[in-house]
Amino acid sequence: MKTNMNQQPGYLKIDPSVQDTRFPSFLQGFNRRWFAGNCKSVYLCFTPNGTAAALDDAISLYGKNVKIKSGGHCYENFVFNDNTGAVIDVTPMGGYGYDEQRGYYLESGGTNWSAFQALFRDYGKVLPAGSCYSVGLGGHICGGGYGLLSRLNGLTVDWLTGVEVVVKDNAYGSAYPVYVSVDSTEKDQQDLYWSHLGGGGGNFGVITKYYFKTLPDSPKTALITSIAFPWDGLTEQALGSLLAWYADFAQRTDNWEQFGLFALNHQAAGEIHLTIQTVFGADKNAAAIKKEYITPHLTGLSAIMPYRLMTRPGIAQLGNIFQNSEDTIEYTFYEAVQTLNGSGANQRGKYKSAYMRKGFPADQVAAIYKWLTTIPPGLTAADMTQSLLQVDSYGGKVNVVPSNATAVPQRSSILKLQYQTYWTDPADDQAHLGWISGFYQDVYKYTGGTPDPTKDPTNNVDGCYYNYPDIDLNGPYNDKEIALKLYFGDNLPRLKAAKQRWDPNDYFNSAQSI
């Protein structure tokens, strides 16, 4: 039943005063912990001018309690919470195309999967974006998104040359769309453009469109290698040796066509999984690539610990991976993207992140082993089968870019970590949250309980990833400045200056907004 829809030029306003079967779905995040139960209006936006009009209407009614939604995958409740009065939903804007002056464009309501399909099918191009298919472009791209092509092609923001964003820089004036780009000549516009090169969504305005003057060509083929190491026989020493091998793999300069996903699943899952994607073009064949890039890896790994084929699917966004017939399979590139293209189920979840410039020291390996073999009080082994530390290979082309060229300062890291735990019963919230918090604090106990580079004399840890927000980083007194420094380092002052210029009234706010 579709009722009580207030149609205005460029947007559609929906409220719950008369029953609308869609309304509850607009209030729920991908993470089932988050729900905007007190939201009064949802604005479906179709055009930039419509977005501006919707934003003005929403702010006039709900002030600073207006939130912006693209894919709805925010790890924290920055969009969907009890104080949310209205949601500006950009998902109707999912178009794409090519502009002769500005280049390829993607509207912010699209997803990783829709963007891949459009660019690959119509242009033979790719964006080095993430592999979680339903993640929205609105936050992913401008937050410094990365994916399985990032060692070869860098980050999403390394290709971003222009942004169309609806801003409201005057409380007494109307919101309006503005286009800023690498070619902007005014300093304020240059800063607004730069701030979208990793400064994240929901900080400066409502992004409606991204532009890329050029994009990398698509690979032709991919080899996906996926193997398992059983927990039965996996000692702390063996885990340390595997992680040392992986760090060496990640910092090599001759294998940027490869990207690794090392899922250190909890002992309750029975095995840990290593997946490596190797892409190549028309000038190479699979047999030669396998001989040069894959076989030596497998030989080295088997010398550390015998591996086996997977006996269970991957976890969460790696849930589509289940290669149990052979360790390495050749795919067309489109098939490979589909195979590694998962978002996981809608569950309750908690996440933490870290960057590393080097391999894992012994104390961190010990902490990782300890917590991956710990079952929290009140939970069973079955409850921990979806708890893990995922270690992604990083570096490569990402590290060619200077740390201040974009808002993403982490340009010397070789590993990117994501701590994850998933569950379904709200009664288990505290047990899972306590486990992942204790895990994280123990790994970084020598740098204050977080991967704080200012407290690391070994110059290894390098802060956190803004697209993996973690409210715990605000510390015991909820000081978001602590978190923002971990996300942005020395780039934070310029982001703050842009925020003051373009959103002086802080309409675009969250518990970790700039």
ROSESE-214103 format. One record per residue (C-alpha): residue number from 0; residue in one letter; x, y, z. Coordinates in steps of 0.1 Angstrom, whole numbers, plus 5000, padded with zeros to 4 digits. Each point is the difference from the previous one (the first is absolute). Layout:
# ROSESE-214103
<fikol NUM,a,<X,Y,Z>>
...
# end
This chain:
# ROSESE-214103
<fikol 0,m,<5000,5000,5000>>
<fikol 1,k,<5015,5033,4989>>
<fikol 2,t,<4983,5030,5016>>
<fikol 3,n,<5006,5035,5014>>
<fikol 4,m,<5028,5007,4975>>
<fikol 5,n,<5007,5037,4998>>
<fikol 6,q,<5014,5004,4964>>
<fikol 7,q,<5021,5031,4995>>
<fikol 8,p,<5023,5009,4970>>
<fikol 9,g,<5031,4978,5003>>
<fikol 10,y,<4991,4981,5032>>
<fikol 11,l,<4973,4979,5017>>
<fikol 12,k,<4992,5005,5036>>
<fikol 13,i,<4986,4971,5020>>
<fikol 14,d,<4988,5000,5036>>
<fikol 15,p,<4983,4975,5022>>
<fikol 16,s,<4968,5021,5008>>
<fikol 17,v,<4981,4976,4976>>
<fikol 18,q,<5012,4965,4997>>
<fikol 19,d,<5026,4994,4973>>
<fikol 20,t,<5014,4965,4997>>
<fikol 21,r,<5034,5012,4990>>
<fikol 22,f,<5006,5024,5029>>
<fikol 23,p,<5016,4975,5026>>
<fikol 24,s,<5024,4988,4973>>
<fikol 25,f,<5013,5036,4995>>
<fikol 26,l,<5009,5002,5037>>
<fikol 27,q,<5021,4968,5003>>
<fikol 28,g,<5038,4998,4995>>
<fikol 29,f,<5018,4970,4986>>
<fikol 30,n,<5013,4994,5035>>
<fikol 31,r,<4969,4989,5019>>
<fikol 32,r,<5012,5018,5031>>
<fikol 33,w,<4989,5033,4985>>
<fikol 34,f,<4965,5012,4995>>
<fikol 35,a,<4986,5036,4998>>
<fikol 36,g,<4969,4994,5019>>
<fikol 37,n,<4991,5036,5005>>
<fikol 38,c,<5005,5011,4964>>
<fikol 39,k,<4971,5021,4987>>
<fikol 40,s,<5008,5005,4964>>
<fikol 41,v,<5020,4983,4972>>
<fikol 42,y,<5009,5020,4969>>
<fikol 43,l,<5006,4980,4968>>
<fikol 44,c,<5022,5023,4979>>
<fikol 45,f,<5001,4998,4961>>
<fikol 46,t,<5020,5030,4990>>
<fikol 47,p,<5026,5024,5014>>
<fikol 48,n,<4975,5028,5002>>
<fikol 49,g,<4974,4977,5015>>
<fikol 50,t,<5026,4990,5026>>
<fikol 51,a,<5006,5036,5009>>
<fikol 52,a,<4963,5007,5004>>
<fikol 53,a,<4996,4969,5021>>
<fikol 54,l,<5029,5010,5022>>
<fikol 55,d,<4986,5034,5006>>
<fikol 56,d,<4966,4986,5009>>
<fikol 57,a,<5015,4974,5023>>
<fikol 58,i,<5023,5024,5018>>
<fikol 59,s,<4971,5025,5005>>
<fikol 60,l,<4981,4972,5018>>
<fikol 61,y,<5026,4979,5017>>
<fikol 62,g,<5031,5023,5002>>
<fikol 63,k,<5032,4980,5006>>
<fikol 64,n,<4982,4967,5002>>
<fikol 65,v,<5000,4994,4963>>
<fikol 66,k,<5021,4971,4987>>
<fikol 67,i,<5012,4990,4966>>
<fikol 68,k,<4997,4964,4987>>
<fikol 69,s,<5015,4983,4970>>
<fikol 70,g,<5005,4963,5005>>
<fikol 71,g,<4992,4999,5037>>
<fikol 72,h,<5031,4980,5009>>
<fikol 73,c,<5015,5024,5026>>
<fikol 74,y,<5015,4978,5027>>
<fikol 75,e,<4988,5024,5028>>
<fikol 76,n,<4967,5017,5006>>
<fikol 77,f,<5009,5032,4984>>
<fikol 78,v,<4970,4999,4977>>
<fikol 79,f,<4975,4978,5017>>
<fikol 80,n,<4996,5009,5037>>
<fikol 81,d,<4973,5012,5024>>
<fikol 82,n,<5007,5037,4993>>
<fikol 83,t,<4997,4998,4962>>
<fikol 84,g,<4971,5022,4990>>
<fikol 85,a,<5003,4996,4962>>
<fikol 86,v,<5019,4981,4975>>
<fikol 87,i,<5012,5014,4966>>
<fikol 88,d,<5001,4968,4979>>
<fikol 89,v,<5021,5004,4967>>
<fikol 90,t,<4995,4964,4988>>
<fikol 91,p,<4976,5011,4972>>
<fikol 92,m,<5030,5017,4984>>
<fikol 93,g,<5018,4970,4986>>
<fikol 94,g,<5009,5012,4965>>
<fikol 95,y,<5033,4999,4982>>
<fikol 96,g,<5015,5012,4968>>
<fikol 97,y,<5027,5020,4983>>
<fikol 98,d,<5003,5037,4997>>
<fikol 99,e,<5023,5015,4973>>
<fikol 100,q,<5014,5026,5024>>
<fikol 101,r,<4999,4983,5034>>
<fikol 102,g,<5005,4963,4991>>
<fikol 103,y,<4983,4969,5013>>
<fikol 104,y,<4974,5006,5027>>
<fikol 105,l,<4982,4979,5026>>
<fikol 106,e,<4971,5013,5020>>
<fikol 107,s,<5003,4996,5037>>
<fikol 108,g,<4969,4977,5004>>
<fikol 109,g,<5017,4972,4982>>
<fikol 110,t,<5018,4970,5015>>
<fikol 111,n,<5033,4983,4996>>
<fikol 112,w,<4984,4974,4978>>
<fikol 113,s,<4980,5024,4979>>
<fikol 114,a,<5031,5021,4994>>
<fikol 115,f,<5020,4970,4990>>
<fikol 116,q,<4974,4988,4976>>
<fikol 117,a,<4996,5034,4983>>
<fikol 118,l,<5037,5008,4997>>
<fikol 119,f,<5010,4965,4989>>
<fikol 120,r,<4971,4993,4976>>
<fikol 121,d,<4998,5034,4983>>
<fikol 122,y,<5036,5013,5001>>
<fikol 123,g,<5024,4971,5008>>
<fikol 124,k,<5011,5020,5031>>
<fikol 125,v,<5001,4993,5037>>
<fikol 126,l,<5001,5019,5032>>
<fikol 127,p,<5022,4985,5028>>
<fikol 128,a,<4971,4999,5023>>
<fikol 129,g,<4988,4974,5026>>
<fikol 130,s,<4986,4966,4995>>
<fikol 131,c,<4970,5003,5023>>
<fikol 132,y,<4974,5003,4972>>
<fikol 133,s,<4973,5019,5018>>
<fikol 134,v,<5022,5027,5016>>
<fikol 135,g,<4989,5034,4988>>
<fikol 136,l,<5023,5022,4979>>
<fikol 137,g,<4990,5031,5020>>
<fikol 138,g,<5022,4992,5029>>
<fikol 139,h,<5023,4974,4986>>
<fikol 140,i,<5017,5020,4973>>
<fikol 141,c,<5006,5032,5020>>
<fikol 142,g,<5011,4981,5031>>
<fikol 143,g,<5031,4987,4981>>
<fikol 144,g,<4984,4967,4989>>
<fikol 145,y,<5023,4972,4990>>
<fikol 146,g,<4996,4965,4985>>
<fikol 147,l,<5017,4971,4984>>
<fikol 148,l,<5015,5021,4972>>
<fikol 149,s,<5015,5026,5024>>
<fikol 150,r,<5035,4987,5001>>
<fikol 151,l,<5000,5003,4962>>
<fikol 152,n,<4980,5032,4996>>
<fikol 153,g,<4999,5018,5033>>
<fikol 154,l,<4969,5013,5019>>
<fikol 155,t,<4967,5013,4986>>
<fikol 156,v,<5010,5035,5009>>
<fikol 157,d,<5032,4997,4981>>
<fikol 158,w,<4979,5001,4968>>
<fikol 159,l,<4973,5025,5012>>
<fikol 160,t,<5003,5033,4981>>
<fikol 161,g,<4967,5017,5008>>
<fikol 162,v,<4971,4999,5024>>
<fikol 163,e,<4965,5015,4998>>
<fikol 164,v,<4988,5006,5036>>
<fikol 165,v,<4970,5018,5015>>
<fikol 166,v,<5012,5024,5027>>
<fikol 167,k,<4983,5023,5024>>
<fikol 168,d,<5026,5025,5011>>
<fikol 169,n,<4976,5027,5013>>
<fikol 170,a,<4973,4994,5025>>
<fikol 171,y,<4979,5027,4984>>
<fikol 172,g,<5006,4990,4964>>
<fikol 173,s,<4988,4971,4980>>
<fikol 174,a,<5020,4968,4994>>
<fikol 175,y,<5015,4997,4965>>
<fikol 176,p,<5020,4976,4979>>
<fikol 177,v,<5036,5009,4992>>
<fikol 178,y,<5025,4982,4978>>
<fikol 179,v,<5036,5000,5012>>
<fikol 180,s,<5029,4983,4983>>
<fikol 181,v,<5037,4997,4996>>
<fikol 182,d,<4997,5030,4976>>
<fikol 183,s,<4983,5023,5025>>
<fikol 184,t,<5019,5032,5004>>
<fikol 185,e,<4985,5015,5032>>
<fikol 186,k,<5016,4988,5031>>
<fikol 187,d,<4967,4992,5018>>
<fikol 188,q,<4989,4978,4971>>
<fikol 189,q,<5034,4984,4999>>
<fikol 190,d,<4997,4991,5037>>
<fikol 191,l,<4965,4987,4995>>
<fikol 192,y,<5012,4977,4972>>
<fikol 193,w,<5030,4989,5019>>
<fikol 194,s,<4979,4992,5031>>
<fikol 195,h,<4980,4975,4979>>
<fikol 196,l,<5032,4981,4992>>
<fikol 197,g,<4997,4979,5032>>
<fikol 198,g,<4982,5024,5024>>
<fikol 199,g,<4969,4979,4999>>
<fikol 200,g,<4963,5005,4995>>
<fikol 201,g,<4976,5018,5023>>
<fikol 202,n,<5026,5028,5008>>
<fikol 203,f,<4997,5028,4975>>
<fikol 204,g,<4968,4995,4980>>
<fikol 205,v,<4979,4975,4981>>
<fikol 206,i,<5021,4985,4972>>
<fikol 207,t,<4980,4994,4968>>
<fikol 208,k,<5026,4991,4974>>
<fikol 209,y,<5036,4990,4996>>
<fikol 210,y,<5022,5007,4969>>
<fikol 211,f,<5031,4982,4988>>
<fikol 212,k,<5019,5015,4970>>
<fikol 213,t,<5016,4966,4994>>
<fikol 214,l,<4997,4965,5015>>
<fikol 215,p,<5022,4969,4997>>
<fikol 216,d,<4992,4974,4974>>
<fikol 217,s,<4984,4968,5012>>
<fikol 218,p,<5021,4968,5003>>
<fikol 219,k,<4990,4972,4977>>
<fikol 220,t,<5003,4970,5023>>
<fikol 221,a,<5006,4991,5036>>
<fikol 222,l,<5013,4971,5020>>
<fikol 223,i,<4985,4995,5034>>
<fikol 224,t,<5021,4980,5024>>
<fikol 225,s,<4982,4990,5032>>
<fikol 226,i,<5015,4976,5026>>
<fikol 227,a,<4993,4991,5037>>
<fikol 228,f,<5022,4994,5030>>
<fikol 229,p,<4982,4978,5026>>
<fikol 230,w,<5000,5012,5036>>
<fikol 231,d,<5008,4964,5009>>
<fikol 232,g,<5038,5003,5001>>
<fikol 233,l,<5002,5038,4996>>
<fikol 234,t,<5023,5011,5027>>
<fikol 235,e,<5009,5036,5010>>
<fikol 236,q,<5034,4995,4983>>
<fikol 237,a,<4984,4988,4968>>
<fikol 238,l,<4976,5029,5000>>
<fikol 239,g,<5029,5024,5004>>
<fikol 240,s,<5019,4984,4971>>
<fikol 241,l,<4969,5002,4978>>
<fikol 242,l,<4996,5037,5008>>
<fikol 243,a,<5037,5007,4994>>
<fikol 244,w,<4997,4983,4966>>
<fikol 245,y,<4969,5021,4993>>
<fikol 246,a,<5017,5033,5009>>
<fikol 247,d,<5028,4992,4977>>
<fikol 248,f,<4975,4993,4972>>
<fikol 249,a,<4982,5033,5007>>
<fikol 250,q,<5032,5021,4998>>
<fikol 251,r,<5014,4985,4968>>
<fikol 252,t,<5002,5024,4970>>
<fikol 253,d,<4997,4973,4972>>
<fikol 254,n,<4965,4987,5008>>
<fikol 255,w,<4977,5030,4999>>
<fikol 256,e,<4976,4980,4979>>
<fikol 257,q,<4993,4979,5031>>
<fikol 258,f,<4978,5008,5030>>
<fikol 259,g,<4998,4979,5031>>
<fikol 260,l,<4971,4994,5024>>
<fikol 261,f,<5012,4981,5031>>
<fikol 262,a,<4970,4992,5022>>
<fikol 263,l,<5012,4990,5034>>
<fikol 264,n,<4968,4983,5011>>
<fikol 265,h,<4994,4992,5036>>
<fikol 266,q,<5010,4965,5010>>
<fikol 267,a,<4963,4991,5002>>
<fikol 268,a,<4998,5003,4962>>
<fikol 269,g,<5024,4971,4997>>
<fikol 270,e,<5024,5016,4975>>
<fikol 271,i,<5015,5033,4988>>
<fikol 272,h,<4998,5010,4963>>
<fikol 273,l,<5025,5016,4977>>
<fikol 274,t,<4987,5013,4967>>
<fikol 275,i,<5021,5016,4973>>
<fikol 276,q,<4987,5016,4968>>
<fikol 277,t,<5024,5003,4971>>
<fikol 278,v,<4989,5020,4970>>
<fikol 279,f,<5015,5003,4966>>
<fikol 280,g,<4994,5013,4965>>
<fikol 281,a,<4998,4985,4965>>
<fikol 282,d,<5038,4999,4996>>
<fikol 283,k,<5004,4972,5026>>
<fikol 284,n,<4986,4965,5005>>
<fikol 285,a,<4988,4983,5032>>
<fikol 286,a,<5026,4972,4999>>
<fikol 287,a,<5029,5025,4999>>
<fikol 288,i,<4985,5022,5027>>
<fikol 289,k,<4994,4970,5023>>
<fikol 290,k,<5035,4988,4995>>
<fikol 291,e,<5015,5034,5008>>
<fikol 292,y,<4977,5014,5026>>
<fikol 293,i,<4980,4972,5016>>
<fikol 294,t,<5020,4968,5003>>
<fikol 295,p,<5029,5016,5018>>
<fikol 296,h,<4976,5014,5026>>
<fikol 297,l,<4984,4967,5006>>
<fikol 298,t,<5034,4983,5003>>
<fikol 299,g,<5011,5025,5026>>
<fikol 300,l,<4968,4998,5020>>
<fikol 301,s,<5000,4962,5001>>
<fikol 302,a,<5035,5001,5014>>
<fikol 303,i,<4986,5019,5029>>
<fikol 304,m,<4969,4980,5006>>
<fikol 305,p,<4982,4975,4977>>
<fikol 306,y,<4969,5016,4986>>
<fikol 307,r,<4968,4984,4987>>
<fikol 308,l,<4970,5009,4978>>
<fikol 309,m,<4972,5019,5017>>
<fikol 310,t,<4975,4979,5019>>
<fikol 311,r,<4976,5029,5007>>
<fikol 312,p,<4991,5033,4983>>
<fikol 313,g,<5016,5033,5010>>
<fikol 314,i,<4986,5023,5026>>
<fikol 315,a,<4980,5032,4995>>
<fikol 316,q,<5010,5018,4968>>
<fikol 317,l,<5021,4970,4991>>
<fikol 318,g,<4970,4977,5002>>
<fikol 319,n,<4999,4995,4963>>
<fikol 320,i,<5034,4983,5000>>
<fikol 321,f,<4999,4962,5002>>
<fikol 322,q,<5026,4984,4978>>
<fikol 323,n,<5001,4964,5011>>
<fikol 324,s,<5010,4983,4967>>
<fikol 325,e,<5034,5015,4994>>
<fikol 326,d,<5021,5028,5015>>
<fikol 327,t,<5002,5022,4969>>
<fikol 328,i,<4973,5007,4975>>
<fikol 329,e,<5000,5021,4969>>
<fikol 330,y,<4971,5024,4995>>
<fikol 331,t,<4991,5027,4975>>
<fikol 332,f,<5004,5033,5018>>
<fikol 333,y,<4962,5005,5002>>
<fikol 334,e,<4997,4965,5016>>
<fikol 335,a,<5028,5008,5025>>
<fikol 336,v,<4982,5032,5011>>
<fikol 337,q,<4968,4980,5005>>
<fikol 338,t,<5018,4973,5019>>
<fikol 339,l,<5016,5025,5025>>
<fikol 340,n,<4969,5022,5001>>
<fikol 341,g,<4983,4995,5033>>
<fikol 342,s,<4985,5022,5027>>
<fikol 343,g,<4990,4973,5024>>
<fikol 344,a,<4967,4996,5018>>
<fikol 345,n,<4981,5028,5018>>
<fikol 346,q,<5012,4993,5036>>
<fikol 347,r,<5012,5018,5030>>
<fikol 348,g,<5037,5009,4997>>
<fikol 349,k,<5029,5019,5015>>
<fikol 350,y,<5032,5010,4982>>
<fikol 351,k,<5034,5015,5006>>
<fikol 352,s,<5029,5009,4977>>
<fikol 353,a,<5037,5006,4998>>
<fikol 354,y,<5028,5007,4975>>
<fikol 355,m,<5035,4985,5003>>
<fikol 356,r,<5032,5011,4984>>
<fikol 357,k,<5018,4967,5008>>
<fikol 358,g,<4993,4965,5010>>
<fikol 359,f,<4986,4988,5034>>
<fikol 360,p,<5023,5001,5030>>
<fikol 361,a,<5000,4970,5023>>
<fikol 362,d,<4979,5016,5027>>
<fikol 363,q,<4972,5007,4974>>
<fikol 364,v,<5002,4965,4987>>
<fikol 365,a,<4996,4987,5035>>
<fikol 366,a,<4970,5023,5006>>
<fikol 367,i,<4983,4990,4968>>
<fikol 368,y,<5005,4963,5007>>
<fikol 369,k,<4986,5004,5036>>
<fikol 370,w,<4968,5018,4989>>
<fikol 371,l,<4993,4978,4970>>
<fikol 372,t,<5000,4970,5024>>
<fikol 373,t,<4979,5018,5027>>
<fikol 374,i,<4963,4994,5005>>
<fikol 375,p,<4985,5029,5021>>
<fikol 376,p,<4979,4991,5031>>
<fikol 377,g,<4964,4995,4990>>
<fikol 378,l,<5008,4989,4965>>
<fikol 379,t,<5006,4967,4984>>
<fikol 380,a,<5024,4988,4973>>
<fikol 381,a,<4971,5002,4975>>
<fikol 382,d,<4995,5037,5009>>
<fikol 383,m,<5036,5007,4989>>
<fikol 384,t,<5000,4985,4966>>
<fikol 385,q,<4995,5034,4984>>
<fikol 386,s,<5028,5018,5019>>
<fikol 387,l,<5033,5008,4983>>
<fikol 388,l,<5028,5023,4992>>
<fikol 389,q,<5003,5006,4963>>
<fikol 390,v,<5034,5012,4988>>
<fikol 391,d,<5000,5015,4965>>
<fikol 392,s,<5032,5005,4980>>
<fikol 393,y,<5004,5037,4993>>
<fikol 394,g,<5028,5023,4987>>
<fikol 395,g,<5010,4997,4963>>
<fikol 396,k,<4986,5029,4980>>
<fikol 397,v,<4983,5014,5031>>
<fikol 398,n,<5034,5009,5015>>
<fikol 399,v,<5011,5019,4969>>
<fikol 400,v,<4978,5029,5010>>
<fikol 401,p,<5013,5026,5025>>
<fikol 402,s,<4983,5000,5034>>
<fikol 403,n,<4986,5035,4996>>
<fikol 404,a,<4989,4997,4963>>
<fikol 405,t,<4967,4987,5012>>
<fikol 406,a,<4983,5000,5033>>
<fikol 407,v,<5012,4964,5006>>
<fikol 408,p,<5033,5003,5018>>
<fikol 409,q,<5008,4962,5002>>
<fikol 410,r,<5023,4997,4970>>
<fikol 411,s,<5027,4978,5013>>
<fikol 412,s,<4980,4971,5014>>
<fikol 413,i,<5003,4965,4986>>
<fikol 414,l,<4971,4984,5020>>
<fikol 415,k,<4965,5011,5007>>
<fikol 416,l,<4982,4983,5029>>
<fikol 417,q,<4963,4996,5007>>
<fikol 418,y,<4989,4984,5033>>
<fikol 419,q,<4965,4986,4997>>
<fikol 420,t,<4974,4981,5020>>
<fikol 421,y,<4964,4992,4990>>
<fikol 422,w,<4970,4987,5019>>
<fikol 423,t,<4962,5000,4999>>
<fikol 424,d,<4987,5001,5036>>
<fikol 425,p,<4999,5034,5017>>
<fikol 426,a,<5006,4982,5033>>
<fikol 427,d,<5035,4992,4987>>
<fikol 428,d,<5009,5036,4993>>
<fikol 429,q,<5022,5006,5030>>
<fikol 430,a,<5019,4967,4998>>
<fikol 431,h,<5010,5006,4963>>
<fikol 432,l,<5008,5037,5006>>
<fikol 433,g,<5021,4991,5030>>
<fikol 434,w,<5019,4973,4981>>
<fikol 435,i,<5009,5023,4970>>
<fikol 436,s,<5009,5029,5023>>
<fikol 437,g,<5022,4978,5022>>
<fikol 438,f,<5016,4985,4968>>
<fikol 439,y,<5008,5034,4985>>
<fikol 440,q,<5013,5015,5032>>
<fikol 441,d,<5023,4971,5006>>
<fikol 442,v,<5015,5001,4965>>
<fikol 443,y,<5008,5037,5004>>
<fikol 444,k,<5008,5000,5038>>
<fikol 445,y,<5034,5016,4993>>
<fikol 446,t,<4985,5029,4981>>
<fikol 447,g,<4972,5009,5024>>
<fikol 448,g,<4975,4974,4990>>
<fikol 449,t,<4996,5014,4964>>
<fikol 450,p,<5023,5000,4969>>
<fikol 451,d,<5012,5035,5009>>
<fikol 452,p,<5031,5008,4979>>
<fikol 453,t,<5010,5028,5024>>
<fikol 454,k,<5005,4975,5027>>
<fikol 455,d,<5019,4974,4980>>
<fikol 456,p,<5038,5003,5001>>
<fikol 457,t,<5002,4972,4975>>
<fikol 458,n,<4982,5019,4973>>
<fikol 459,n,<4977,4971,4992>>
<fikol 460,v,<4963,5008,5007>>
<fikol 461,d,<4985,5029,4980>>
<fikol 462,g,<4966,5008,5013>>
<fikol 463,c,<4965,4989,4989>>
<fikol 464,y,<4977,5001,4969>>
<fikol 465,y,<4972,5026,5000>>
<fikol 466,n,<4977,4978,4980>>
<fikol 467,y,<5002,4974,5028>>
<fikol 468,p,<4988,5023,5028>>
<fikol 469,d,<5004,4989,5036>>
<fikol 470,i,<4984,5021,5027>>
<fikol 471,d,<5023,4984,5026>>
<fikol 472,l,<5028,5021,4986>>
<fikol 473,n,<4984,5031,5015>>
<fikol 474,g,<5013,4987,5034>>
<fikol 475,p,<4984,4999,5034>>
<fikol 476,y,<4990,5036,4999>>
<fikol 477,n,<4985,4999,4964>>
<fikol 478,d,<5026,5024,4985>>
<fikol 479,k,<4997,4995,4963>>
<fikol 480,e,<5032,5020,4995>>
<fikol 481,i,<5019,4969,5011>>
<fikol 482,a,<4983,4979,4973>>
<fikol 483,l,<5004,5027,4973>>
<fikol 484,k,<5038,5001,5005>>
<fikol 485,l,<5002,4963,4996>>
<fikol 486,y,<4980,5002,4968>>
<fikol 487,f,<5016,5031,4984>>
<fikol 488,g,<5033,5008,5018>>
<fikol 489,d,<5016,5032,4988>>
<fikol 490,n,<4973,5005,4973>>
<fikol 491,l,<4974,5008,5027>>
<fikol 492,p,<5006,5038,5002>>
<fikol 493,r,<4992,5005,4963>>
<fikol 494,l,<4969,4979,5003>>
<fikol 495,k,<4988,5021,5029>>
<fikol 496,a,<5006,5032,4981>>
<fikol 497,a,<4979,4987,4971>>
<fikol 498,k,<4973,4989,5025>>
<fikol 499,q,<4999,5035,5015>>
<fikol 500,r,<4997,5016,4966>>
<fikol 501,w,<4974,4977,4984>>
<fikol 502,d,<4980,4988,5030>>
<fikol 503,p,<5005,5027,5027>>
<fikol 504,n,<4967,4991,5017>>
<fikol 505,d,<5009,4963,5003>>
<fikol 506,y,<4969,4987,4983>>
<fikol 507,f,<5019,4970,4988>>
<fikol 508,n,<5010,4984,5033>>
<fikol 509,s,<5006,4967,5018>>
<fikol 510,a,<5019,4987,5030>>
<fikol 511,q,<5031,5000,4978>>
<fikol 512,s,<4993,5027,4974>>
<fikol 513,i,<5027,5026,4993>>
# end
